[in-house]
Amino acid sequence: MKDLVEYIAKSIVTKPEEVRVLENKISDYEIQLELYVAEEDLGRVIGKRGKVAKNIRNILRAISIKESVNYNLKIMETD
């Protein structure tokens, strides 16, 4: 899942070298993905009215149903 989110993000941003995805296992049924992008790429990943972020989350939700694991996506700015 981590690789999929990273691939999608790198396809969208202008600085793909700054894209990082961390996977934190909260429980057996819940995994939090933290997507880090450059400050100037935050708008591209979130999209107008959050449409891009919502679509990425929809993909994760579809896979969550199939795998019986809840994936949460958190979009963050790199330090």
N, C-alpha and C positions, 0 to 999 in steps of 0.2 A: 504494500500500500504506500509505503514511504517513497518508493521509486516512482510510482504513478503520479503522486502529488508533485514531486520534484520535476518530473518530465513536463507536466502541464505548466507549472510555474515558469520553468526555463523557456518554454515556448512563448510566453506572454511578455516577459520582462525585457528591458534593454541591457541589463547587467546580469546575465545568467551565471556568471562566476560567483556572484554573491548570494545565490539561492542555497539555502540549507533547510533540511527537514529533520527534525528530531522526533523520535517516537518514544513516548512515555507510556508504559503499561500500567494502568491504574488498577485493573483487576483482570480476571480471566475473560471478562466480557466487555471490557472498556479500554480503549486505547486512545490517547490524545496525541495528535500530530501538531507540531509547532512548525509553521512555515515562516522562515526568516528571509526577507528580501530587502534590497537597498531602499533607502528613504524615498527616492524619486520614483521607485517602482510600486510603492504601496497602492497608489491610485489605479494602476494597471491591473493589479491582482484583485483588488476589491471591486473595481468597475463602477459604472454609474448606478447609483442607488443599490450598490452591493450585488449586482447581477452576476458578475463573474465569480465572486466568492460563493454566492448561493448555488451556482451551477456546479462548482467543484464539490460543495457539500452534498448536493444531490447525487453526484456520482458516488461519493463515499457512502451515502445512505443506502443506495442500491446494492452496493457490495456488502454493507453491513447486514442487510437482510439475508443475503445469500450465505454469508459466513457466520451468522449469529454472533457478531461482535460489533459493538457500538464504536464507531470512529468519530472523534470530535476534532475539528480543525480550528486552530488558533493562528491567526496571521499576525506576525510581529515584524518590527523593523530591526535590521541588523545594527549592532553597536558600532 
